[in-house]
Each structure stands twice: as structure tokens, then as C-alpha cells.
Amino acid sequence: MALTRRKLAGFSALTLASFVASQAATPAHAEWHPFATSATKSKGFSNWLSDITLTGLIDGGIMANPARPTDGYNYGNFFADHANQAQLNQVVLTMQKANTGDAGEYQIGFTLQGIYGSDARYYHLVGISDQEWSSRYQLIPAQAHVDVHLPWATDGGLDMQVGILQAPMGVEVMDPTGRPFYTLAYTSEYSVPFEHVGAMFNWHVNKTVDVTFGIDTGNQVTFGTADNNSRPAGYFGINLNNLLGGKLKIVELSRVGPENNSILMGLMLPIRLNASGTTSTLPCRSTTA
């Protein structure tokens, strides 16, 4: 375990970093192949099963506030909301079959992930897990999607994910090992979604260009009355890869959905756009416990 001290937003943050296993040169989840056999080079279903991984992660910490607020809360902070109290932020268990085969072959995989801890309070999908818990420590289905690779149209083919997906926008992700700090920026806490229910597509046009597009039910909402407008939202964008000899990658991603009104020449347009990647209305996040 690593113990680090950081100055964040006026607070002295004493962080108990994630306890994870090491893989390659970067921090990673502890990993196990539950269906691996000695015949790893065999073909067929047994070979597909051998590629399934089970990974785990434990993340916790404390946000030290020398002001010692009387209500015990760090105002405006969701994930590190309890002042001077240690919290178990995430216990994560993930089962996954990644599509790592040849781009010219049909492939199918999946990801199933559950998160228990204090962070789960703010990752709920309205209509799926928002009514099940009321305590500080909660349990959510963070990911549950089928992944398909289709060798269509180009050498790189088309990748598709369908189900409960992690949102592609933002640099601060759900996985704490992918974030630089223990706390999150206000833009991440208040405006950028973490999960969607829908489908995302990534078309590999060539070695340099990828085209991304998708459709979903909206920011942290699901179907029917769980959504405040009952209309779909989506993404579109382009990636430029392997620039400057592989040292540069450019990603453009836009968000479209019925959240903000677009007004042109004094007239209300029937289509409401928000190309900035954020939306003005989000489901209310519980601050219980």
C-alpha cells in the first residue's frame, strides 16, 4: 500500500491508495483466469473460456479537513464527502472476455462488473439500482455488456458494445487506478456521466482513423419513466491515431441529446443539442449517510 499526501481544493488529503496487483509497468487489478487449462492453444469453446479473466480491486482513503466542519461533510464534494473519516470507496469485481483476436475474424466477448462501496452512491443508473440502497455503502452493476467485433468494410473492422456501458467522455473514470488523484474535479462530479444504457460503435477505417458513434438512453438513466424526457441521446466523433510516429493521438467526441435548448434567430428548434459533451440536467444524486 502506498501512502501519499496531496493538497487538493484547500483540503489536506491523506490518501490510502488502491491496493492492486502489478501488471507490466502500470498499476492493475489482481487478475485470475478461472477457466484456463493446460490446453490454452486448443480451438473452439474451451479456448474462448480460457481467455475469461476475473479481476479485483480494493480502493479506500480519507479526506482530511483541518477546518473540521460541524456537520462532518466536505461541502460540494461527492466521493470524498465525509471529513476526517476513512471510507471504503470501491470493492470491484470484474469478469471479462476481451476481443483480442485477429481483426479479420468474428469475435464475441463480454464484461460484467459490480462495485460495492461509498462511491457507488453516485454511479447509480436511475431505474436499475437507484432504489435498492440508502446507506453510505451501496452495490451497483457498473458494467454489463456484450462486445462484438465484426470484420466488415475495412481491414480493422467494426467493434460494438451493447448493454450497461461506461461513458466515454472525461479523463476521470470510474476505475480509481485510471485517475491521477483521490478526489474528482467538479466537472466530473456534476456534469460528466459515468454510465449509459445503449450501444457504442468504433469503426476502424484505417491505421490512423477511427470513427466513434453510439446511441443510449441518456445520462445515468434508463428506459421509460426513469428518464426525465424519454428520448435517446448519443455520441459521435473521430480518433486520429499513431501521429508523430506514434507519440500523438487526437480524440474528438461530441454528445447529442435532448437536454439543452438550441435557439436560432429567436426560434426554438425541434432538436436540442449539446455538443460540448455535458448536459444541464442530471438525476439527483443521493447524499445519504
PyMOL commands that set and color helices and strands:
alter all, ss='L'
color gray80, all
select helices_A, chain A and resi 45-50+118-122+176-178+186-190+224-226
alter helices_A, ss='H'
color red, helices_A
select strands_A, chain A and resi 3-8+11-16+22-23+26-27+30-32+53-64+86-97+107-117+138-150+158-166+195-204+209-216+233-243+248-256+263-264+267-268
alter strands_A, ss='S'
color yellow, strands_A
deselect
rebuild
show_as cartoon
